[in-house]
Amino acid sequence: MKTTLRPVRDGFTSPFGVLVATLGSAVGLGNIWKFPSLTGTNGGASFLLVYLAATMLVGLPVMIAETMLGRTARADAVTTFEKLAPRGQGWWKIAGWMGFAGSLLILAFYSEVAGWVYAYIFKSLAGEIATTDPAVARAAFGGMVSSPVQALFWQWVVMAVTGSIIMLGVARGIEAVTRRLMPLLFGLLLVLCVRSLTLPGAMQGLVFLFRPDFSKITPVVALTALGLAFFKLSLGMGVMLTYGSYFRDTQNIPATATRVMMADLAVSLLAGIAIFPAVFSFGFEPAAGPSLVFMIVPAVFAAMPGGRVFMTIFFVLTAVASVGAMLSLLEMPVALLSERYGLGRSKAAAWAIAAVLLMGAPAALSQSLTAHLTLFGLNPFDLFDFLSSNVLLPLGGIMICLFVGWVFGLPQLELRLSNEGRLANAGLVRVVFLLVRYVAPLLIAIVLLNGLNLF
């Protein structure tokens, strides 16, 4: 009788490959764009302290739990809950479907932001944004985002780059690319940090970033830090679950997650060191918010000797940061379409990319042709951001916590995180279990209620 062998599932090939790929998912535009802007608008070092606490209480334990579920089931996000849920509780797979929807919604607008970064590499090289006047930089940015042709073109470029890597697979695509991009990211950041720290008045920026003013820690700052700690590590959308399904059986999940968290924090701090000393040196406002990257940073770099070169380096490293996050966001729906519905990887990627471009077009045109299309006062770009960040991801995160804490249970968690007894980490696992069962869902629920303006 002829035996049909099941094809070997693709996966990461080494501990270093696991680390850089997972780090690539966690590191993204949020590190270079959102973290500095939120740190600047929420008091600098005081915000950083609250963010660290939130990461330890929510981000890290949820990341460990989500990754563990993926490795245990060796399946896409929806099938994972079907496999691991008790008989008659198949409704847990809703968490996987929410992650699927959330990933597509995030890609729809995140691909546009990444497109702005790609465009700014060429604008930096051409000297189009080499101005010390923030108003001129603001006009250049406004002209780009309000141009339908430019908005769609750069979004398509981003999806073409991301899709071509995804089609190569997990080992030859995601792992191979992030192996090269993550060291490059750190190298470029260090170059910018050295240059920023040599500027006159740079010490002011370091004091702002590292000397806390505890009077600035308010409930609003705490909620902002809590939300950032959850979202910046790509949690609640099945991304880490999908990547976990590619982990090797011998991978130490708690240790890997801790290294990823520390490296992710290092990237954010390096971005702060690269930006804030320069901002203070040239008398700009650190609380500029989201405009910091696209309007203030060009003016800052233009004011320093060799500014065009360093400005280009900055946007190259920002583009590099966006690639890893885009790969993980796209891999989630691709894995689901490919494994659950039997599509080939290339076909699954093509369908996912088509869905992103279809949804992404209104988001990309939110400053031009679709600006008048609003729901609850939000244009498509802001609506997709709100639905994913404020609704789907927190709900997905709460469901993951409840599933691991109340359904999967401590004995199974100890078995899986100890690699079936090969790791002596029972005490650590119990701490993770308590945080996932009680603390994390409560804090994520607060984030959810705050995001819905109900708290």
Phi, psi and omega per residue, in radians:
M1 nan 2.351 -3.118
K2 -1.354 2.285 3.137
T3 -1.759 2.250 3.110
T4 -1.655 2.056 -3.133
L5 -1.479 2.350 3.092
R6 -1.291 2.299 -3.119
P7 -1.055 2.502 3.131
V8 -1.199 2.297 -3.119
R9 -1.284 2.379 3.128
D10 -1.140 2.713 3.133
G11 -2.981 3.084 3.095
F12 -1.295 2.600 -2.952
T13 -1.814 -0.194 -3.082
S14 -2.692 2.790 3.082
P15 -1.007 -0.679 3.125
F16 -1.170 -0.663 3.102
G17 -1.091 -0.716 3.077
V18 -1.055 -0.803 -3.079
L19 -1.089 -0.881 -3.052
V20 -1.229 -0.615 3.122
A21 -1.173 -0.782 3.132
T22 -1.169 -0.682 3.073
L23 -1.107 -0.686 3.107
G24 -1.052 -0.607 3.087
S25 -1.200 -0.746 -3.101
A26 -1.244 -0.730 3.141
V27 -1.384 2.311 3.128
G28 -2.788 -2.790 3.110
L29 -1.061 -0.430 3.120
G30 -1.039 -0.601 3.140
N31 -1.231 -0.693 -3.045
I32 -1.601 -0.480 -3.029
W33 -1.900 -1.032 -2.995
K34 -1.321 -0.750 -3.098
F35 -1.064 -0.888 3.114
P36 -1.075 -0.682 -3.098
S37 -1.197 -0.734 3.119
L38 -1.212 -0.643 3.078
T39 -1.113 -0.710 -3.140
G40 -1.159 -0.638 -3.075
T41 -1.555 -0.130 -3.078
N42 -2.121 0.414 2.959
G43 1.723 0.178 3.041
G44 1.217 -2.089 -2.996
A45 -1.071 -0.603 3.130
S46 -1.097 -0.708 3.073
F47 -1.123 -0.693 -3.130
L48 -1.058 -0.717 3.123
L49 -1.105 -0.775 3.132
V50 -1.152 -0.680 3.110
Y51 -1.062 -0.738 3.115
L52 -1.075 -0.774 3.130
A53 -1.092 -0.744 3.140
A54 -1.125 -0.654 3.115
T55 -1.106 -0.736 -3.134
M56 -1.210 -0.622 -3.074
L57 -1.467 -0.510 -3.051
V58 -2.138 -1.034 -2.996
G59 -0.986 -0.940 -3.061
L60 -1.165 -0.882 -3.125
P61 -1.093 -0.662 3.126
V62 -1.194 -0.655 3.092
M63 -1.079 -0.760 3.112
I64 -1.083 -0.806 -3.106
A65 -1.129 -0.776 -3.098
E66 -1.154 -0.748 3.119
T67 -1.109 -0.701 3.134
M68 -1.066 -0.742 3.121
L69 -1.037 -0.752 -3.134
G70 -1.099 -0.797 -3.120
R71 -1.187 -0.590 -3.136
T72 -1.133 -0.770 -3.061
A73 -1.522 -0.445 -3.075
R74 0.914 0.903 -3.078
A75 -2.676 3.045 3.079
D76 -1.194 3.021 -2.981
A77 -1.124 -0.678 -3.132
V78 -1.263 -0.829 -3.124
T79 -1.124 -0.541 3.114
T80 -0.995 -0.833 -3.133
F81 -1.214 -0.575 3.065
E82 -1.113 -0.689 -3.125
K83 -1.239 -0.713 -2.958
L84 -1.655 -0.319 -3.128
A85 -1.284 2.562 3.076
P86 -1.066 2.770 3.122
R87 -0.991 2.351 3.130
G88 1.520 -0.005 3.132
Q89 -2.075 0.702 -3.130
G90 -1.147 -0.209 -3.125
W91 -1.155 -0.254 3.082
W92 -1.037 -0.374 -3.126
K93 -1.140 -0.208 3.052
I94 -0.972 -0.610 3.124
A95 -1.047 -0.695 3.110
G96 -1.164 -0.720 3.129
W97 -1.191 -0.605 3.066
M98 -1.132 -0.666 3.071
G99 -1.110 -0.684 3.101
F100 -1.059 -0.850 3.131
A101 -1.143 -0.713 -3.136
G102 -1.105 -0.719 3.134
S103 -1.078 -0.766 -3.140
L104 -1.157 -0.705 3.128
L105 -1.128 -0.746 3.127
I106 -1.128 -0.766 3.115
L107 -1.046 -0.590 -3.090
A108 -1.066 -0.672 3.135
F109 -1.786 -0.519 -3.135
Y110 -1.138 -0.625 3.117
S111 -1.111 -0.515 3.107
E112 -1.268 -0.745 3.099
V113 -1.091 -0.751 3.083
A114 -1.064 -0.612 3.091
G115 -1.105 -0.665 3.068
W116 -1.044 -0.715 -3.132
V117 -1.130 -0.801 3.096
Y118 -0.993 -0.787 -3.119
A119 -1.084 -0.650 -3.082
Y120 -1.245 -0.364 3.024
I121 -1.069 -0.829 -3.103
F122 -1.295 -0.599 3.071
K123 -1.138 -0.619 3.094
S124 -1.164 -0.798 3.133
L125 -1.069 -0.657 -3.101
A126 -1.436 -0.149 -3.131
G127 1.350 0.269 -3.083
E128 -1.223 -0.425 -3.107
I129 -2.039 0.329 3.130
A130 -1.443 1.316 -3.120
T131 -2.399 2.526 3.108
T132 -1.581 -0.006 -3.124
D133 -1.702 1.927 3.138
P134 -0.995 -0.511 3.141
A135 -1.149 -0.674 3.102
V136 -1.171 -0.744 3.104
A137 -1.087 -0.665 3.127
R138 -1.144 -0.681 3.125
A139 -1.159 -0.687 3.116
A140 -1.108 -0.743 3.135
F141 -1.158 -0.768 3.139
G142 -1.086 -0.666 3.115
G143 -1.133 -0.613 -3.132
M144 -1.245 -0.872 -3.040
V145 -1.263 -0.360 3.131
S146 -1.578 -0.034 3.103
S147 -1.603 1.959 -3.138
P148 -0.988 -0.700 -3.107
V149 -1.125 -0.856 -3.140
Q150 -1.121 -0.742 -3.101
A151 -1.047 -0.837 -3.127
L152 -1.245 -0.708 -3.102
F153 -1.016 -0.872 -3.069
W154 -1.237 -0.541 3.043
Q155 -1.124 -0.746 3.119
W156 -1.125 -0.677 3.096
V157 -1.053 -0.810 -3.140
V158 -1.039 -0.802 -3.109
M159 -1.218 -0.549 3.085
A160 -1.153 -0.764 3.117
V161 -1.108 -0.845 -3.105
T162 -1.131 -0.787 -3.120
G163 -1.110 -0.673 -3.133
S164 -1.130 -0.594 3.105
I165 -1.281 -0.765 -3.135
I166 -1.044 -0.680 -3.113
M167 -1.118 -0.371 3.119
L168 -1.304 -0.293 3.116
G169 1.875 -3.081 -3.077
V170 -1.314 -0.937 -3.074
A171 -1.294 -0.868 -3.064
R172 -1.402 -0.323 -3.136
G173 -1.819 -1.347 -3.039
I174 -1.056 -0.920 -3.076
E175 -1.147 -0.797 -3.095
A176 -1.075 -0.701 -3.107
V177 -1.271 -0.803 -3.108
T178 -1.194 -0.455 3.039
R179 -1.015 -0.595 -3.112
R180 -1.592 -0.633 -3.024
L181 -1.333 -0.651 -3.086
M182 -1.143 -0.802 3.041
P183 -1.059 -0.657 3.103
L184 -1.091 -0.721 3.123
L185 -1.028 -0.851 3.139
F186 -1.114 -0.695 -3.137
G187 -1.092 -0.798 3.136
L188 -1.143 -0.680 3.102
L189 -1.086 -0.737 3.139
L190 -1.104 -0.682 3.097
V191 -1.039 -0.796 -3.137
L192 -1.181 -0.649 3.126
C193 -1.095 -0.779 3.131
V194 -1.052 -0.776 -3.120
R195 -1.149 -0.743 -3.103
S196 -1.133 -0.678 -3.086
L197 -1.280 -0.273 3.119
T198 -1.541 -0.016 -3.123
L199 -1.406 2.592 3.080
P200 -1.130 2.368 -3.134
G201 1.416 0.181 -3.099
A202 -1.127 -0.489 -3.085
M203 -1.040 -0.546 3.103
Q204 -1.012 -0.704 3.133
G205 -1.147 -0.689 3.118
L206 -1.181 -0.699 3.095
V207 -1.074 -0.752 3.129
F208 -1.063 -0.681 -3.054
L209 -1.405 -0.541 -2.966
F210 -2.107 -0.145 3.098
R211 -1.845 1.854 -3.026
P212 -1.297 2.529 2.975
D213 -1.979 1.733 -2.987
F214 -1.121 -0.322 3.107
S215 -1.189 -0.298 -3.119
K216 -1.543 -0.056 3.109
I217 -1.440 1.815 -3.124
T218 -2.043 2.938 3.059
P219 -0.972 -0.648 3.124
V220 -1.130 -0.754 3.104
V221 -1.086 -0.752 -3.133
A222 -1.097 -0.771 3.127
L223 -1.149 -0.676 3.111
T224 -1.110 -0.782 3.131
A225 -1.131 -0.686 3.133
L226 -1.117 -0.776 3.102
G227 -1.103 -0.738 3.139
L228 -1.130 -0.720 -3.137
A229 -1.067 -0.614 -3.134
F230 -1.322 -0.836 -3.002
F231 -1.374 -0.552 -3.019
K232 -1.249 -0.334 3.112
L233 -1.640 0.258 3.081
S234 1.054 0.777 -3.072
L235 -1.761 2.732 3.020
G236 1.446 0.003 -3.108
M237 -2.109 0.211 3.106
G238 1.401 0.033 -3.134
V239 -1.203 -0.888 3.127
M240 -1.189 -0.534 3.058
L241 -1.113 -0.787 3.120
T242 -1.102 -0.805 3.106
Y243 -1.112 -0.656 3.106
G244 -1.053 -0.544 3.135
S245 -1.184 -0.244 3.103
Y246 -1.738 -0.047 3.138
F247 -1.168 2.620 3.045
R248 -1.335 2.706 -3.113
D249 -1.093 -0.469 -3.090
T250 -1.560 -0.050 -3.091
Q251 -1.177 2.294 3.087
N252 -1.443 1.725 -3.018
I253 -1.098 -0.844 3.129
P254 -1.046 -0.721 3.138
A255 -1.162 -0.741 3.125
T256 -1.106 -0.791 3.138
A257 -1.081 -0.677 3.123
T258 -1.139 -0.748 3.113
R259 -1.102 -0.727 3.115
V260 -1.082 -0.783 3.138
M261 -1.066 -0.773 -3.130
M262 -1.162 -0.733 3.126
A263 -1.171 -0.669 3.088
D264 -1.086 -0.741 3.097
L265 -1.122 -0.693 3.135
A266 -1.068 -0.727 3.109
V267 -1.081 -0.765 3.139
S268 -1.090 -0.759 -3.139
L269 -1.163 -0.711 3.101
L270 -1.095 -0.673 3.082
A271 -1.097 -0.700 3.086
G272 -1.113 -0.723 3.115
I273 -1.146 -0.603 3.132
A274 -1.256 -0.530 -3.012
I275 -1.687 -0.910 -2.935
F276 -1.184 -0.713 3.062
P277 -1.012 -0.696 3.119
A278 -1.182 -0.684 3.122
V279 -1.053 -0.817 -3.141
F280 -1.225 -0.635 -3.094
S281 -1.049 -0.635 -3.081
F282 -1.838 0.248 2.975
G283 1.302 0.448 3.100
F284 -1.591 3.003 -3.033
E285 -1.636 2.051 -3.136
P286 -1.180 -0.353 -3.121
A287 -1.616 0.672 -3.086
A288 -1.357 -0.193 3.098
G289 1.262 -2.620 -3.081
P290 -1.028 -0.400 -3.141
S291 -1.256 -0.148 -3.065
L292 -0.942 -0.794 -3.043
V293 -1.311 -0.833 -2.980
F294 -1.591 -0.257 -3.100
M295 -2.124 -0.718 -3.100
I296 -1.483 -0.787 -3.094
V297 -1.015 -0.784 3.090
P298 -1.000 -0.693 3.131
A299 -1.165 -0.662 3.130
V300 -1.111 -0.860 -3.110
F301 -1.185 -0.603 3.133
A302 -1.123 -0.426 -3.101
A303 -1.414 -0.219 -3.092
M304 -1.812 2.688 3.083
P305 -1.033 2.385 -3.104
G306 1.220 0.395 -3.019
G307 -1.039 -0.657 -3.106
R308 -1.093 -0.689 3.130
V309 -1.111 -0.853 -3.093
F310 -1.223 -0.545 3.059
M311 -1.122 -0.751 3.112
T312 -1.103 -0.769 3.101
I313 -1.017 -0.734 -3.131
F314 -1.052 -0.810 -3.100
F315 -1.317 -0.463 3.010
V316 -1.125 -0.815 -3.123
L317 -1.183 -0.568 3.080
T318 -1.160 -0.671 3.068
A319 -1.142 -0.708 3.087
V320 -1.041 -0.763 3.133
A321 -1.077 -0.620 -3.104
S322 -1.226 -0.496 -3.043
V323 -1.112 -0.847 -3.100
G324 -1.049 -0.741 3.128
A325 -1.172 -0.717 3.113
M326 -1.083 -0.697 3.134
L327 -1.059 -0.800 -3.102
S328 -1.195 -0.669 3.123
L329 -1.128 -0.681 -3.135
L330 -1.352 -0.567 -3.129
E331 -1.091 -0.587 -3.098
M332 -1.031 -0.990 3.116
P333 -1.196 -0.559 3.117
V334 -1.111 -0.776 3.113
A335 -1.074 -0.728 -3.126
L336 -1.137 -0.835 -3.136
L337 -1.135 -0.664 -3.075
S338 -1.255 -0.801 -3.031
E339 -1.516 -0.687 -3.064
R340 -1.353 -0.588 -3.075
Y341 -1.985 0.149 3.011
G342 1.217 0.333 3.090
L343 -1.335 2.548 2.998
G344 -1.105 2.751 -3.064
R345 -1.063 -0.729 -3.138
S346 -1.129 -0.717 3.140
K347 -1.184 -0.716 3.110
A348 -1.078 -0.736 3.125
A349 -1.121 -0.702 -3.137
A350 -1.104 -0.740 3.115
W351 -1.128 -0.756 -3.134
A352 -1.124 -0.749 3.139
I353 -1.127 -0.720 3.117
A354 -1.068 -0.715 3.124
A355 -1.130 -0.712 3.139
V356 -1.131 -0.771 -3.119
L357 -1.168 -0.626 3.119
L358 -1.158 -0.786 3.113
M359 -1.301 -0.551 -3.044
G360 -1.317 -0.421 -3.123
A361 -1.037 -0.868 3.085
P362 -1.045 -0.643 3.120
A363 -1.150 -0.750 -3.131
A364 -1.129 -0.535 -3.072
L365 -1.694 0.279 -3.068
S366 -1.170 -0.309 3.088
Q367 -1.746 0.160 -3.134
S368 -2.481 -1.712 -2.959
L369 -1.204 -0.531 -3.092
T370 -1.864 0.262 -3.118
A371 -1.040 -0.515 -3.101
H372 -1.459 -0.184 -3.135
L373 -1.495 1.711 -3.067
T374 -2.154 2.643 3.038
L375 -2.387 2.174 -3.037
F376 0.998 0.530 3.129
G377 1.382 0.153 -3.095
L378 -1.957 2.331 3.021
N379 -1.291 2.982 -3.068
P380 -0.964 -0.726 -3.141
F381 -1.030 -0.922 -3.098
D382 -1.202 -0.580 3.133
L383 -1.154 -0.793 3.122
F384 -1.099 -0.697 3.099
D385 -1.083 -0.804 -3.115
F386 -1.113 -0.841 -3.091
L387 -1.095 -0.708 -3.112
S388 -1.334 -0.921 -3.034
S389 -1.278 -0.649 -3.016
N390 -1.717 -0.262 -3.079
V391 -2.137 -1.166 -2.979
L392 -1.151 -0.790 -3.097
L393 -1.175 -0.810 3.079
P394 -1.072 -0.728 3.108
L395 -1.088 -0.749 3.091
G396 -1.089 -0.724 3.126
G397 -1.120 -0.719 3.115
I398 -1.118 -0.738 -3.138
M399 -1.125 -0.686 3.104
I400 -1.095 -0.774 3.125
C401 -1.091 -0.801 -3.128
L402 -1.141 -0.658 -3.139
F403 -1.135 -0.852 -3.117
V404 -1.194 -0.730 -3.048
G405 -1.343 -0.549 -3.005
W406 -2.066 -0.284 -3.129
V407 -1.967 -0.938 -3.131
F408 -1.122 -0.846 2.986
G409 1.543 2.820 -3.091
L410 -1.137 -0.784 -3.124
P411 -0.998 -0.783 3.127
Q412 -1.181 -0.674 3.124
L413 -1.095 -0.762 3.107
E414 -1.073 -0.743 -3.133
L415 -1.089 -0.805 -3.050
R416 -1.289 -0.722 -3.091
L417 -1.377 -0.309 3.052
S418 -1.590 0.118 -3.068
N419 0.931 0.868 3.122
E420 1.022 0.775 3.023
G421 1.591 -0.015 -3.107
R422 -1.404 -0.324 3.124
L423 -1.956 2.340 3.120
A424 -1.585 1.419 -3.073
N425 -2.380 0.556 -3.057
A426 -1.028 -0.737 3.141
G427 -1.087 -0.776 3.117
L428 -1.084 -0.749 -3.116
V429 -1.098 -0.667 3.121
R430 -1.132 -0.685 3.086
V431 -1.104 -0.796 3.110
V432 -1.035 -0.750 -3.126
F433 -1.073 -0.808 -3.139
L434 -1.103 -0.714 3.133
L435 -1.158 -0.744 -3.114
V436 -1.235 -0.598 -3.079
R437 -1.352 -0.693 -3.011
Y438 -2.007 -0.901 -2.950
V439 -1.343 -0.936 -3.043
A440 -1.047 -0.830 -3.130
P441 -1.097 -0.604 3.109
L442 -1.139 -0.818 -3.123
L443 -1.189 -0.651 3.100
I444 -1.176 -0.622 3.086
A445 -1.084 -0.652 3.081
I446 -1.119 -0.724 3.071
V447 -1.051 -0.763 3.137
L448 -1.067 -0.861 -3.122
L449 -1.125 -0.646 3.102
N450 -1.163 -0.720 3.126
G451 -1.119 -0.503 3.120
L452 -1.598 0.114 -3.125
N453 1.042 0.586 3.125
L454 -1.870 -0.022 -3.072
F455 -2.128 nan nan
